[in-house]
Structures are given as structure tokens and as C-alpha cells.
Amino acid sequence: MSVELSDRDRARHGGEEGPAAAMSMRILVAMAEVYGAERLLDVSSAHIDGCLYHGDSGLDFAERLVAGGGRVAVPTTLNVGALDLLHPENFRGSPQRAERARRLMSAYEAMGCQPSWTCAPYQAGHRPGLGEQVAWAESNAIVFANSVLGARTNRYGDFIDICAALTGRAPACGLHLDENRRGERVYRLSGLSPRLLASAVLAPVLGYHVGADCGREVPVIVGLPAATDEDFLKALGAAASSSGSVALFHAVGVTPEAPTLEAALHGEAPTAELELTADDLRATADRLSTVPDGEIAAVALGSPHFSLAEFERLVPLVERHAPAARVEFVVCTHRLVLAAIEARGWAELLREAGVRLVVDTCVVVTPILRTVRGALMTSSGKFAHYTQSNTGLEVVYGSLEECVRSAAAGRVWRDPELWGSG
């Protein structure tokens, strides 16, 4: 065995802690060898993507772990599943698929995972600290943990994520290590108006542009305001990890490992420096739409899941511009936020206006939308990237206000000054 193991690793590998721990260790050792890692390291928490039903292989694997006595060794949260467990009527798939999805979600709960059911665990109380080693899955959660929190995780996918959770161990490689966290490719924002820099509409577009351009390099963004908020960074990272393989970005003066450009680059020269203008980003925004502006059939928001602050911006817009009856309007969020907006009376207001609130899942990973043809409008770069392939609908990208006013009109409304240069 070429990977250095601790005494407890060997005990687990040999079956002393049960079949599930043994299988998990065998998988982790095999993956460490693939990655070229010489050892395993301790992780303090995990976030699991394998609880989303894609087929029977994932269900078989999870139920085998349960049968083998699998219990998580570290605090572990769960990504979205395929069902809204609070509102099961939202699911539009077959009864057989719903039954298997529910079994899969139950299996992960049986292993001691916290039933958080959100792609934004960092906004639901799961917030590892700067430098903390974790094993997270779900692309936007990974990039947020690395970039915004300064925790350390590789891109863990289905099966590997739960193996790390059951053992509290992960291969010591990739973004777990200092040398691989150095910023490489620099993007300088140039000539953007103060309004655009402060607007949430910029975040997915900037992320999408950077993700598509940077390849495997770690991007460094220069020019964002110091007061840039977490929802902006959340949307930026989600889009960057959708258009590319970004698992870590640095924003100078904003994210914790980039107080200065020199710090982000670890004192080395960048591989390239590029200037991004309003025209460059407007062109990227246009690429997020698959059809010209016109009639829309649906609006979908909340990928990653909508935060309380995002609802605070949404509610007054819907009060002024209620969706037309012919336009389906869906917002995905997690249970803690739903409870908070219900306590404030916002959930009732939104529902009365025709907005459907979905928890535990997401409209692009499971059949929830009633709309079967036409164009869906969204303010999410991740939704824009996946809508056409996952739902069959065309997609139009816009700001939150543009989405709400378009839903009221039944066709795309644009703010003509939003992308102006400064």
C-alpha cells in the first residue's frame, strides 16, 4: 500500500470498525493513489451531494453503507435531495422515482447526517473556519467554503463525500495544501459603473466569464468593492463552478486569503493579467440566454438557495409587480430561511401573489416545474447554465428586478441603464 496510513486507518481498512468503514477506507485509499497523495488527513466536517437521486447505483451504495453499520465520524450536512419533503405535491415525477428518492434521503439520515437539504449549508449554520480541513461536495458549496470562508476542501463528488464523512479522513492533496491555493490568473475590472459593481446581476456574469476562461488555474479578481456581500460571492462562485472547474477564487480585499494581490499570488508573478470591461461582461450576460428577449413562461430563482437577504429584496418587488397568472414563478430556498420568512409574513405575501416556495431541492435537478415549453427567466448563473439541458426549456438571464417585472408583464423587461460603463 503506497499511501501512509495511521493505526486507526489500518484498523478501519481491516474491518475492525465494521463493513461500512472498511469499504470507505478502501475507496479513500484507492482515490488517494489516483490523486498521488502520500497520506490522508483529518477533516472536521463534510457536506454530502450523494443524497440526490440520480439512479439506483447511488441508492444501492448508500443502503449498503447503512447495512454495514455506517455512521458519520464528523458533523455532516446534506445537499438537496430530489424531493421537497415539506411539500411533496411539488414533485412531478413518477411514484417509483419519488419512492427511491425518499429511500436515498432516509439512508443518509440513518448514517447520522444532518437533514439540512440545502446547497448553501454555509448560510444554514455549517461554517468551517479559516484553514479548517473539510470534505465538501456540491460545486457551489465547495467554491464558497474555499474562497469565502477560507476552509480547505477538494471537489468531492458522490460516494467519495460520504466515505470521508464516515472516516473523518481525506487524501492530503489538491486544495487541502498551501501550495495549490496560490492565485494564478488575474482579472482586473475596468470602467464598471458604481451601480453595476454594487448590483447582484454582475456576480453570476463575472463568475461565468472567469470560470469559462481560467481552465484549471486559480483566478484572482481585482476591483470588487471591499463591502461585497456573501450573496454576491455565493452567486459568483456558483457560476464559476458551472461554466468551469473553479473550486477556489480570490477577490483582492474581499476574500480572506487575498488581503492584497501579492498575498493572493503567494508573492509570485501571475500567469496572465486580463482586463474585464462592462462590454466584455455584457457579452457574457448575453451568452447566458439561449433565446432573444420575448415572452416568458416561467421564472425560477434560488440556485444556490435563496437567502433571507435575497428575499428581503424580492418581497417589495413582488408587491409592486405581481407575477401574471400565466407565468409560473418558483423560488428555491432552505428550511431555516422558509421559517424566517414565514415568521415575517413574507411567505404568505409571496404565495398570495402566485410565487411557489420550494425547499429541500431545486428545479433543475428534479421535476418540479409545471411549465413544459417556452422560456424560463432567472437571475441565477447556475440555473441559466443548466436549465436547457436539464428541463428542456429555453432560458433568459436577467437581474432580480428584471425577472420580477418580466413575470408581471409576461415578457422580458430590461433596465436599459444597468450595463452602462462608468
Secondary structure by P-SEA (a helix, b strand, c coil): ccccccaaaaaaaaccccaaaaaaaaaaaaaaaaacccbbbbbccccccccccccaaaaaaaaaaaaaccccccbbbbccccccccccccccccaaaaaaaaaaaaaaaaaccccccccccccccccccccbbbbbccaaaaaaaaccccbbbcccccaaaaaaaaccccccccccccccccccbbbbbccccccccccccaaaaaaaaaaaccccbbbbbccccccccaaaaaaaaaaaaaaccccccccccccccccccccccccccccbbbbbcaaaaaaaaaaacccccccccccccccccccaaaaaaaaaaaaaccccccbbbbbbbcaaaaaaaaaaaaaaaaaaabbbbbccccccccccccccccbbbbccccccccccccccbbbbbbcaaaaaaaaaaccccccccccccc
